[in-house]
Amino acid sequence: AGLDVTGHGYAHALHSPYWWLKCAVGVEKEAAVVRAYHRLLVWDITERPRLTRWTERLLDPVIGKSLVLYARKANAADDREAAAADCKPAADGRKPAAVEGRTPAADDRRKAADVGA
């Protein structure tokens, strides 16, 4: 996909015990303890109390339910350099290609069309 992974983390630690409970009592069953924990999770999501935010941050690396990947586009630096070059005035004083409404990709398409004509 053209991405370089730059880091990772974990999230949603408070949700892991919910799934442990569901597995312990049966995924299809709605036990009282599962319903009660679900209400706790809904309350946590809607109210965002400091205690549960802190607890979740503490537990995320240990029992986080979700893997979080941080990535950058593999050639992002090359893209930024090319974009910057497109905006610099030419040595002969002409307007930059980007200002004139041209881009390298559009120029390539024009060249390909000229070759085919």
TORPA-365334 format. One line per field, with one value per residue (C-alpha): residue number from 1; residue in three letters; y, z, x. Coordinates in Angstrom, 3 decimals. Example, Ala and Ser with C-alpha at 12.3 -4.5 7.8 and 13.67 -1.06 7.14 Angstrom:
<atoms>
nr	1,2
rest	ALA,SER
Y	-4.500,-1.060
Z	7.800,7.140
X	12.300,13.670
</atoms>
This chain:
<atoms>
nr	1,2,3,4,5,6,7,8,9,10,11,12,13,14,15,16,17,18,19,20,21,22,23,24,25,26,27,28,29,30,31,32,33,34,35,36,37,38,39,40,41,42,43,44,45,46,47,48,49,50,51,52,53,54,55,56,57,58,59,60,61,62,63,64,65,66,67,68,69,70,71,72,73,74,75,76,77,78,79,80,81,82,83,84,85,86,87,88,89,90,91,92,93,94,95,96,97,98,99,100,101,102,103,104,105,106,107,108,109,110,111,112,113,114,115,116,117
rest	ALA,GLY,LEU,ASP,VAL,THR,GLY,HIS,GLY,TYR,ALA,HIS,ALA,LEU,HIS,SER,PRO,TYR,TRP,TRP,LEU,LYS,CYS,ALA,VAL,GLY,VAL,GLU,LYS,GLU,ALA,ALA,VAL,VAL,ARG,ALA,TYR,HIS,ARG,LEU,LEU,VAL,TRP,ASP,ILE,THR,GLU,ARG,PRO,ARG,LEU,THR,ARG,TRP,THR,GLU,ARG,LEU,LEU,ASP,PRO,VAL,ILE,GLY,LYS,SER,LEU,VAL,LEU,TYR,ALA,ARG,LYS,ALA,ASN,ALA,ALA,ASP,ASP,ARG,GLU,ALA,ALA,ALA,ALA,ASP,CYS,LYS,PRO,ALA,ALA,ASP,GLY,ARG,LYS,PRO,ALA,ALA,VAL,GLU,GLY,ARG,THR,PRO,ALA,ALA,ASP,ASP,ARG,ARG,LYS,ALA,ALA,ASP,VAL,GLY,ALA
Y	0.000,2.254,2.876,2.715,1.753,4.268,2.999,1.006,0.981,-0.605,0.794,-0.063,-1.954,-1.602,-3.539,-6.680,-7.811,-7.447,-10.039,-12.278,-12.231,-12.907,-15.918,-17.189,-17.185,-17.904,-15.445,-15.969,-15.609,-12.299,-12.845,-10.129,-9.569,-9.025,-6.560,-4.692,-4.419,-3.287,-0.498,0.489,0.698,2.783,5.112,5.360,6.218,8.828,10.463,10.019,10.178,10.894,7.686,5.347,7.396,7.075,3.380,2.670,4.522,2.497,-0.834,-0.223,-1.577,-4.650,-5.757,-3.384,-4.957,-3.093,-2.801,0.728,1.220,4.603,4.934,7.443,7.340,5.702,8.458,11.404,13.246,12.803,14.081,17.178,17.914,17.523,19.778,22.414,22.229,22.738,26.010,27.560,30.057,28.832,30.265,32.213,33.908,31.822,31.054,27.751,24.814,24.517,28.188,27.785,24.910,22.266,19.355,16.736,14.116,16.305,16.992,13.237,12.698,15.432,13.899,10.458,11.939,13.683,10.425,8.604,11.295
Z	0.000,-0.056,3.697,6.123,9.659,12.088,15.355,17.062,20.181,21.704,22.590,24.147,27.163,29.027,26.250,26.648,29.898,28.230,25.611,28.254,30.097,26.874,26.166,29.739,29.816,26.130,23.271,22.549,26.182,27.841,31.434,34.030,34.543,30.804,30.647,33.676,32.169,28.881,30.734,32.314,28.870,27.456,30.466,29.989,26.297,26.839,30.043,29.642,33.366,34.323,36.340,33.457,30.932,33.248,33.876,30.164,29.338,32.027,30.777,26.991,26.546,28.651,27.577,24.744,22.468,19.321,17.624,16.393,13.624,12.784,9.208,6.664,2.932,1.794,-0.605,1.268,1.458,-2.298,-2.941,-0.794,-2.601,-6.011,-4.987,-3.719,-6.973,-8.991,-7.152,-7.704,-10.563,-13.558,-14.175,-17.189,-15.055,-16.279,-13.797,-11.930,-13.550,-10.615,-10.946,-14.663,-13.894,-15.063,-13.021,-13.851,-14.196,-16.613,-18.589,-18.828,-20.134,-22.732,-23.876,-24.137,-26.156,-28.514,-29.087,-29.905,-32.341
X	0.000,3.053,3.144,6.055,5.020,6.550,5.092,2.382,0.253,-2.805,-6.232,-9.602,-8.262,-11.562,-13.284,-11.132,-12.784,-16.189,-15.196,-13.644,-16.977,-18.901,-16.682,-16.947,-20.763,-21.319,-21.321,-25.016,-26.090,-26.926,-25.816,-26.414,-22.690,-22.195,-25.112,-23.757,-20.266,-21.783,-23.640,-20.313,-18.688,-21.545,-21.328,-17.552,-17.934,-20.647,-19.364,-15.593,-14.779,-11.190,-10.816,-11.681,-9.629,-6.614,-7.271,-7.597,-4.354,-2.608,-3.997,-3.841,-0.279,-1.114,-4.612,-5.510,-8.122,-7.067,-3.702,-2.997,-0.426,1.086,2.327,3.504,3.219,6.461,7.450,5.906,9.247,9.760,6.219,6.834,10.121,8.464,5.578,8.005,9.984,6.787,6.136,9.590,9.922,11.902,15.382,14.067,11.379,8.432,5.679,5.970,4.166,1.753,0.777,0.109,-2.238,0.215,1.444,4.073,1.322,-0.634,2.553,3.189,-0.348,0.126,3.418,1.802,-1.063,1.413,3.281,0.036,-1.163
</atoms>
